[in-house]
Amino acid sequence: MCSRAAEIGQKTMTRLKALQERCPAIGDVRGLGAMIGIELVKDRETKEPAKELTGKVVKYCLEQGVMLISAGIFSNVIRLLIPLVVTDEQLDRGLTVLEQSILRAAAEE
């Protein structure tokens, strides 16, 4: 199970770090294994939390069948707790929905 958690984490972090380079609303991507946090900000310099943006991302993902939760003291962190039994296809689909939702919500800001 530990090896699967590491594999999920590596795949997810690779995709999210690439998205972070393209999307200024992603202030930080952090985590260990299948537990990952994506911090959304209004400005990377000031790190001002983007609570409303986070809410939109969670809503857009849910509309497409991907359940997420927001976390953090400012409710601007998307917490991923990916099941270790997820298939690679399910993981790819979920990450694609997440990426599209973040980009959509950020474009609306």
DSSP file (Angstrom, degrees, kcal/mol; ACC not computed):
  #  RESIDUE AA STRUCTURE BP1 BP2  ACC     N-H-->O    O-->H-N    N-H-->O    O-->H-N    TCO  KAPPA ALPHA  PHI   PSI    X-CA   Y-CA   Z-CA
    1    1 A M     >        0   0    0      0, 0.0     4,-2.3     0, 0.0     5,-0.2   0.000 360.0 360.0 360.0 -36.8    0.0    0.0    0.0
    2    2 A C  H  >  +     0   0    0      1,-0.2     4,-2.1     2,-0.2     5,-0.2   0.881 360.0  52.0 -62.8 -36.8    2.8    2.4    0.7
    3    3 A S  H  > S+     0   0    0      2,-0.2     4,-2.2     1,-0.2    -1,-0.2   0.879 109.0  50.2 -68.1 -35.7    4.2    2.0   -2.8
    4    4 A R  H  > S+     0   0    0      2,-0.2     4,-2.8     1,-0.2     5,-0.2   0.905 109.2  51.4 -67.8 -40.4    0.8    2.8   -4.3
    5    5 A A  H  X S+     0   0    0     -4,-2.3     4,-2.5     1,-0.2    -2,-0.2   0.912 111.2  48.1 -61.0 -41.8    0.5    5.9   -2.1
    6    6 A A  H  X S+     0   0    0     -4,-2.1     4,-2.4     2,-0.2    -2,-0.2   0.898 111.8  49.6 -65.2 -40.5    3.9    7.0   -3.4
    7    7 A E  H  X S+     0   0    0     -4,-2.2     4,-2.3     2,-0.2     5,-0.2   0.927 112.5  46.7 -64.7 -45.8    3.0    6.3   -7.0
    8    8 A I  H  X S+     0   0    0     -4,-2.8     4,-2.6     1,-0.2     5,-0.2   0.927 113.3  50.1 -61.1 -45.4   -0.3    8.3   -6.7
    9    9 A G  H  X S+     0   0    0     -4,-2.5     4,-2.9    -5,-0.2     5,-0.2   0.900 110.2  49.2 -60.8 -42.9    1.5   11.1   -5.0
   10   10 A Q  H  X S+     0   0    0     -4,-2.4     4,-2.1     2,-0.2    -1,-0.2   0.934 113.9  45.1 -64.6 -46.5    4.2   11.3   -7.7
   11   11 A K  H  X S+     0   0    0     -4,-2.3     4,-1.9     2,-0.2    -2,-0.2   0.924 117.0  45.4 -62.5 -44.7    1.7   11.3  -10.5
   12   12 A T  H  X S+     0   0    0     -4,-2.6     4,-2.7    -5,-0.2     5,-0.2   0.929 112.9  48.5 -67.6 -46.3   -0.5   13.9   -8.8
   13   13 A M  H  X S+     0   0    0     -4,-2.9     4,-2.8    -5,-0.2     5,-0.3   0.887 109.3  54.2 -62.8 -38.8    2.3   16.2   -7.8
   14   14 A T  H  X S+     0   0    0     -4,-2.1     4,-1.7    -5,-0.2    -1,-0.2   0.941 112.9  42.6 -60.2 -47.6    3.8   16.1  -11.3
   15   15 A R  H  X S+     0   0    0     -4,-1.9     4,-2.0     1,-0.2    -2,-0.2   0.917 116.7  46.9 -65.8 -43.3    0.6   17.2  -12.9
   16   16 A L  H  X S+     0   0    0     -4,-2.7     4,-2.4     2,-0.2    -2,-0.2   0.872 109.8  52.1 -71.5 -35.9   -0.2   19.8  -10.2
   17   17 A K  H  X S+     0   0    0     -4,-2.8     4,-1.4    -5,-0.2    -1,-0.2   0.892 110.1  50.2 -65.1 -38.1    3.3   21.4  -10.3
   18   18 A A  H  X S+     0   0    0     -4,-1.7     4,-0.8    -5,-0.3    -2,-0.2   0.902 111.3  48.6 -64.8 -40.4    3.0   21.7  -14.1
   19   19 A L  H >X S+     0   0    0     -4,-2.0     4,-1.7     1,-0.2     3,-0.8   0.887 105.1  58.9 -65.5 -38.5   -0.4   23.4  -13.6
   20   20 A Q  H 3< S+     0   0    0     -4,-2.4    -1,-0.2     1,-0.3     6,-0.2   0.860 100.7  56.1 -58.9 -36.4    1.1   25.7  -11.0
   21   21 A E  H 3< S+     0   0    0     -4,-1.4    -1,-0.3     1,-0.2    -2,-0.2   0.810 114.8  38.7 -65.2 -29.1    3.6   27.0  -13.6
   22   22 A R  H << S+     0   0    0     -4,-0.8    -2,-0.2    -3,-0.8    -1,-0.2   0.648 113.1  57.9 -94.0 -18.5    0.7   27.9  -15.9
   23   23 A C    ><  -     0   0    0     -4,-1.7     3,-1.8     1,-0.1    -1,-0.2  -0.912  58.1-165.4-125.1 106.0   -1.8   29.2  -13.3
   24   24 A P  T 3  S+     0   0    0      0, 0.0    17,-0.1     0, 0.0    -1,-0.1   0.653  84.7  74.0 -63.9 -14.9   -0.8   32.1  -11.0
   25   25 A A  T 3  S+     0   0    0     15,-0.1    16,-2.9     1,-0.1     2,-0.9   0.670  77.8  85.2 -73.1 -15.0   -3.8   31.4   -8.7
   26   26 A I  E <   +A   40   0A   0     -3,-1.8    14,-0.2    14,-0.2     3,-0.1  -0.781  53.1 174.2 -90.3 107.8   -1.9   28.3   -7.4
   27   27 A G  E     -     0   0A   0     12,-2.6     2,-0.3    -2,-0.9    -1,-0.2   0.826  63.7  -3.4 -82.2 -33.4    0.3   29.6   -4.6
   28   28 A D  E     -A   39   0A   0     11,-1.3    11,-2.7     2,-0.0     2,-0.4  -0.989  48.5-158.3-159.4 148.5    1.6   26.2   -3.4
   29   29 A V  E     +A   38   0A   0     -2,-0.3     2,-0.3     9,-0.2     9,-0.2  -0.993  31.8 157.9-128.2 122.9    1.2   22.5   -3.9
   30   30 A R  E     +A   37   0A   0      7,-2.6     7,-3.7    -2,-0.4     2,-0.3  -0.965   5.7 107.2-144.4 157.8    2.3   20.3   -1.0
   31   31 A G  E     -A   36   0A   0     -2,-0.3     2,-0.4     5,-0.3     5,-0.2  -0.940  47.9-106.9 159.9-178.8    1.7   16.9    0.3
   32   32 A L  E >  S-A   35   0A   0      3,-2.2     3,-1.8    -2,-0.3     2,-0.1  -0.973  74.9 -38.3-143.5 123.3    3.0   13.4    1.0
   33   33 A G  T 3  S-     0   0    0     -2,-0.4   -27,-0.1     1,-0.2   -21,-0.1  -0.392 126.1 -13.0  62.4-131.4    1.8   10.4   -0.9
   34   34 A A  T 3  S+     0   0    0     -2,-0.1    48,-2.3    48,-0.1     2,-0.6   0.347 119.2  86.6 -89.0   6.1   -1.9   10.5   -1.7
   35   35 A M  E <   +AB  32  81A   0     -3,-1.8    -3,-2.2    46,-0.2     2,-0.4  -0.926  58.6 163.1-109.5 112.3   -2.6   13.4    0.7
   36   36 A I  E     -AB  31  80A   0     44,-2.1    44,-3.5    -2,-0.6     2,-0.4  -0.959  25.7-153.6-134.7 144.4   -2.1   16.7   -1.1
   37   37 A G  E     -AB  30  79A   0     -7,-3.7    -7,-2.6    -2,-0.4     2,-0.5  -0.959   1.5-162.1-119.2 138.7   -3.0   20.3   -0.6
   38   38 A I  E     -AB  29  78A   0     40,-2.1    40,-2.7    -2,-0.4     2,-0.6  -0.965  12.7-152.9-119.0 112.1   -3.4   23.0   -3.3
   39   39 A E  E     -AB  28  77A   0    -11,-2.7   -12,-2.6    -2,-0.5   -11,-1.3  -0.757   7.6-156.6 -89.8 122.5   -3.3   26.5   -1.9
   40   40 A L  E     +A   26   0A   0     36,-3.1    10,-2.0    -2,-0.6     2,-0.3  -0.844  15.9 179.9-102.0 134.2   -5.2   29.0   -4.0
   41   41 A V  E     -D   49   0B   0    -16,-2.9     3,-0.2    -2,-0.4     7,-0.1  -0.892  37.6-137.7-131.9 157.2   -4.2   32.7   -3.8
   42   42 A K  E    S+     0   0B   0      6,-3.1     2,-0.3     1,-0.3    -1,-0.1   0.781 100.1  14.1 -79.8 -29.8   -5.3   36.0   -5.2
   43   43 A D  E  >> -D   48   0B   0      5,-0.6     4,-2.2   -18,-0.1     5,-0.6  -0.966  63.3-148.4-149.9 126.0   -1.6   37.0   -5.6
   44   44 A R  T  45S+     0   0    0     -2,-0.3    -1,-0.1     1,-0.2   -19,-0.0   0.825  99.3  53.9 -66.1 -30.4    1.5   34.9   -5.3
   45   45 A E  T  45S+     0   0    0      1,-0.2    -1,-0.2     2,-0.0    -2,-0.0   0.949 120.9  28.1 -69.3 -48.7    3.6   37.7   -3.9
   46   46 A T  T  45S-     0   0    0      2,-0.1    -2,-0.2     1,-0.0    -1,-0.2   0.675  94.2-140.0 -86.7 -17.5    1.2   38.6   -1.0
   47   47 A K  T  <5 +     0   0    0     -4,-2.2    -3,-0.2     1,-0.2     3,-0.1   0.755  32.7 178.1  61.6  26.0   -0.2   35.0   -0.7
   48   48 A E  E   < -D   43   0B   0     -5,-0.6    -6,-3.1     1,-0.1    -5,-0.6  -0.432  34.5-109.8 -60.8 126.1   -3.6   36.6   -0.1
   49   49 A P  E     -D   41   0B   0      0, 0.0     2,-0.6     0, 0.0    -8,-0.3  -0.255  19.1-148.6 -62.1 143.3   -6.0   33.7    0.3
   50   50 A A     >  +     0   0    0    -10,-2.0     4,-2.1    26,-0.2     5,-0.2  -0.650  31.3 159.5-112.0  71.8   -8.6   33.1   -2.5
   51   51 A K  H  > S+     0   0    0     -2,-0.6     4,-2.1     1,-0.2    -1,-0.2   0.907  74.2  48.6 -61.8 -45.3  -11.5   31.6   -0.6
   52   52 A E  H  > S+     0   0    0      1,-0.2     4,-2.0     2,-0.2    -1,-0.2   0.907 110.8  50.8 -64.6 -41.7  -14.1   32.4   -3.2
   53   53 A L  H  > S+     0   0    0      1,-0.2     4,-2.3     2,-0.2    -1,-0.2   0.910 108.9  52.2 -60.4 -43.3  -12.0   30.9   -6.0
   54   54 A T  H  X S+     0   0    0     -4,-2.1     4,-2.4     1,-0.2    -1,-0.2   0.909 107.6  51.9 -60.6 -43.2  -11.5   27.8   -3.9
   55   55 A G  H  X S+     0   0    0     -4,-2.1     4,-2.2     1,-0.2    -1,-0.2   0.890 108.9  50.5 -60.6 -40.4  -15.3   27.5   -3.5
   56   56 A K  H  X S+     0   0    0     -4,-2.0     4,-3.1     2,-0.2     5,-0.2   0.917 109.4  50.7 -63.9 -43.0  -15.8   27.8   -7.2
   57   57 A V  H  X S+     0   0    0     -4,-2.3     4,-2.5     1,-0.2     5,-0.2   0.934 110.7  48.4 -61.5 -46.1  -13.3   25.0   -7.9
   58   58 A V  H  X S+     0   0    0     -4,-2.4     4,-2.2     1,-0.2    -1,-0.2   0.917 113.8  48.0 -59.5 -43.6  -14.9   22.7   -5.4
   59   59 A K  H  X S+     0   0    0     -4,-2.2     4,-2.2     2,-0.2    -2,-0.2   0.934 111.8  48.3 -63.2 -48.2  -18.3   23.4   -7.0
   60   60 A Y  H  X S+     0   0    0     -4,-3.1     4,-0.7     1,-0.2    -1,-0.2   0.888 112.3  49.3 -62.8 -39.4  -17.1   22.9  -10.6
   61   61 A C  H ><>S+     0   0    0     -4,-2.5     5,-2.6    -5,-0.2     3,-1.1   0.931 109.6  51.2 -64.7 -44.6  -15.5   19.6   -9.7
   62   62 A L  H ><5S+     0   0    0     -4,-2.2     3,-1.9     1,-0.3    -2,-0.2   0.884 103.1  59.3 -60.6 -38.8  -18.6   18.4   -7.9
   63   63 A E  H 3<5S+     0   0    0     -4,-2.2    -1,-0.3     1,-0.3    -2,-0.2   0.760 109.1  45.7 -60.3 -23.8  -20.7   19.2  -11.0
   64   64 A Q  T <<5S-     0   0    0     -3,-1.1    -1,-0.3    -4,-0.7    -2,-0.2   0.208 127.4 -97.0-106.0  13.7  -18.4   16.8  -12.9
   65   65 A G  T < 5S+     0   0    0     -3,-1.9     2,-0.6     1,-0.2    -3,-0.2   0.628  85.1 123.1  87.2  14.3  -18.5   14.0  -10.3
   66   66 A V      < -     0   0    0     -5,-2.6     2,-0.5    -6,-0.1    -1,-0.2  -0.942  48.8-150.5-112.7 117.7  -15.2   14.8   -8.5
   67   67 A M        +     0   0    0     -2,-0.6     2,-0.3    -3,-0.1    -8,-0.1  -0.750  25.1 161.3 -92.9 128.0  -15.6   15.3   -4.7
   68   68 A L        -     0   0    0     -2,-0.5     2,-0.4   -10,-0.2    12,-0.1  -0.856  24.5-142.3-132.1 167.2  -13.1   17.6   -3.0
   69   69 A I  E     -C   79   0A   0     10,-0.9    10,-2.7    -2,-0.3     2,-0.3  -0.980  12.3-132.2-130.7 149.9  -13.0   19.6    0.2
   70   70 A S  E     +C   78   0A   0     -2,-0.4     2,-0.2     8,-0.2     8,-0.2  -0.729  34.0 168.9 -94.2 152.5  -11.6   23.0    1.1
   71   71 A A  E     +C   77   0A   0      6,-2.9     6,-1.8    -2,-0.3     5,-0.4  -0.808  21.2  82.6-147.8-176.0   -9.5   23.3    4.1
   72   72 A G  S >  S-     0   0    0     -2,-0.2     3,-1.4     3,-0.2     5,-0.1   0.032  85.4 -77.7  91.0 159.3   -7.1   25.6    5.9
   73   73 A I  T 3  S+     0   0    0      1,-0.3    -1,-0.2     2,-0.1     0, 0.0   0.726 135.6  40.3 -67.9 -20.0   -7.8   28.5    8.3
   74   74 A F  T 3  S-     0   0    0     -3,-0.2    -1,-0.3   -24,-0.0    -2,-0.1   0.299 108.6-122.9-106.7   7.1   -8.8   30.7    5.3
   75   75 A S  S <  S+     0   0    0     -3,-1.4    -3,-0.2     1,-0.1   -20,-0.1   0.831  80.0 117.4  54.6  36.7  -10.7   27.9    3.4
   76   76 A N        +     0   0    0     -5,-0.4   -36,-3.1   -22,-0.1     2,-0.5   0.153  46.3  90.6-117.9  17.8   -8.4   28.4    0.4
   77   77 A V  E     -BC  39  71A   0     -6,-1.8    -6,-2.9   -38,-0.2     2,-0.6  -0.960  64.1-145.9-116.7 128.9   -6.7   25.0    0.3
   78   78 A I  E     -BC  38  70A   0    -40,-2.7   -40,-2.1    -2,-0.5     2,-0.6  -0.837  19.1-151.3 -90.5 122.2   -8.1   22.2   -1.7
   79   79 A R  E     -BC  37  69A   0    -10,-2.7   -10,-0.9    -2,-0.6     2,-0.5  -0.843   7.5-162.7-100.3 124.7   -7.4   18.9    0.1
   80   80 A L  E     +B   36   0A   0    -44,-3.5   -44,-2.1    -2,-0.6     2,-0.4  -0.924  13.5 175.8-105.7 124.6   -7.0   15.8   -1.9
   81   81 A L  E     -B   35   0A   0     -2,-0.5   -46,-0.2   -46,-0.2   -47,-0.1  -0.768  20.1-164.6-123.7  82.2   -7.3   12.5    0.0
   82   82 A I        -     0   0    0    -48,-2.3   -48,-0.1    -2,-0.4   -74,-0.1  -0.534  20.6-118.6 -79.1 125.3   -7.0   10.1   -2.9
   83   83 A P    >   -     0   0    0      0, 0.0     3,-1.5     0, 0.0    -1,-0.1  -0.335  14.5-132.9 -60.9 140.5   -8.0    6.5   -2.2
   84   84 A L  T 3  S+     0   0    0      1,-0.3    -2,-0.1   -76,-0.0   -76,-0.0   0.660 104.5  61.3 -70.2 -14.8   -5.2    4.0   -2.7
   85   85 A V  T 3  S+     0   0    0      2,-0.0    -1,-0.3   -81,-0.0     2,-0.0   0.394  75.3 125.1 -91.4   3.3   -7.5    1.7   -4.7
   86   86 A V    <   -     0   0    0     -3,-1.5     2,-0.1     1,-0.1   -78,-0.0  -0.355  60.7-126.6 -62.4 139.2   -8.1    4.4   -7.4
   87   87 A T     >  -     0   0    0      1,-0.1     4,-2.5    -2,-0.0     5,-0.2  -0.452  20.5-112.4 -80.8 162.4   -7.2    3.2  -10.9
   88   88 A D  H  > S+     0   0    0      1,-0.2     4,-2.5     2,-0.2     5,-0.2   0.877 119.5  52.7 -61.4 -36.7   -4.8    5.1  -13.1
   89   89 A E  H  > S+     0   0    0      2,-0.2     4,-2.3     1,-0.2    -1,-0.2   0.909 109.9  47.1 -65.7 -42.5   -7.7    6.0  -15.4
   90   90 A Q  H  > S+     0   0    0      2,-0.2     4,-2.7     1,-0.2    -2,-0.2   0.904 112.2  50.6 -65.3 -41.0   -9.8    7.3  -12.5
   91   91 A L  H  X S+     0   0    0     -4,-2.5     4,-2.5     2,-0.2     5,-0.2   0.933 110.9  48.4 -62.2 -46.4   -6.9    9.3  -11.2
   92   92 A D  H  X S+     0   0    0     -4,-2.5     4,-2.2     2,-0.2    -2,-0.2   0.916 112.9  48.0 -60.9 -43.7   -6.2   10.8  -14.6
   93   93 A R  H  X S+     0   0    0     -4,-2.3     4,-2.5     2,-0.2    -2,-0.2   0.935 112.2  48.9 -63.3 -45.9   -9.9   11.7  -15.1
   94   94 A G  H  X S+     0   0    0     -4,-2.7     4,-2.3     1,-0.2    -2,-0.2   0.899 112.3  47.9 -61.0 -41.7  -10.1   13.3  -11.6
   95   95 A L  H  X S+     0   0    0     -4,-2.5     4,-2.9     2,-0.2    -1,-0.2   0.868 110.4  52.3 -68.4 -35.7   -6.9   15.3  -12.2
   96   96 A T  H  X S+     0   0    0     -4,-2.2     4,-2.6    -5,-0.2     5,-0.2   0.930 110.6  47.5 -64.6 -44.7   -8.2   16.5  -15.6
   97   97 A V  H  X S+     0   0    0     -4,-2.5     4,-2.3     2,-0.2    -2,-0.2   0.920 113.4  49.0 -60.9 -44.0  -11.5   17.7  -14.0
   98   98 A L  H  X S+     0   0    0     -4,-2.3     4,-2.5     2,-0.2     5,-0.2   0.936 111.7  48.3 -61.8 -47.8   -9.5   19.4  -11.2
   99   99 A E  H  X S+     0   0    0     -4,-2.9     4,-2.5     1,-0.2     5,-0.2   0.938 113.5  46.9 -58.2 -48.8   -7.2   21.1  -13.7
  100  100 A Q  H  X S+     0   0    0     -4,-2.6     4,-2.4     1,-0.2    -1,-0.2   0.879 112.4  50.7 -62.3 -38.3  -10.0   22.3  -15.9
  101  101 A S  H  X S+     0   0    0     -4,-2.3     4,-2.6    -5,-0.2     5,-0.2   0.900 110.5  48.1 -68.4 -41.4  -12.0   23.5  -12.9
  102  102 A I  H  X S+     0   0    0     -4,-2.5     4,-2.6     2,-0.2     5,-0.2   0.941 114.2  46.5 -63.8 -46.8   -9.1   25.5  -11.5
  103  103 A L  H  X S+     0   0    0     -4,-2.5     4,-2.0    -5,-0.2    -2,-0.2   0.899 113.9  48.9 -63.5 -40.5   -8.4   27.1  -14.9
  104  104 A R  H  X S+     0   0    0     -4,-2.4     4,-1.1    -5,-0.2    -2,-0.2   0.949 114.1  44.5 -63.6 -49.4  -12.1   27.9  -15.4
  105  105 A A  H  X S+     0   0    0     -4,-2.6     4,-0.6     1,-0.2     3,-0.4   0.899 113.4  50.8 -64.0 -40.5  -12.5   29.5  -12.0
  106  106 A A  H >< S+     0   0    0     -4,-2.6     3,-0.9     1,-0.2    -1,-0.2   0.870 106.5  55.0 -65.4 -36.4   -9.2   31.5  -12.3
  107  107 A A  H 3< S+     0   0    0     -4,-2.0    -1,-0.2     1,-0.2    -2,-0.2   0.780 104.7  55.1 -67.3 -26.0  -10.3   32.8  -15.7
  108  108 A E  H 3<        0   0    0     -4,-1.1    -1,-0.2    -3,-0.4    -2,-0.2   0.623 360.0 360.0 -81.6 -13.8  -13.5   34.1  -14.1
  109  109 A E    <<        0   0    0     -3,-0.9    -1,-0.2    -4,-0.6    -2,-0.1   0.477 360.0 360.0 -77.1 360.0  -11.7   36.1  -11.5
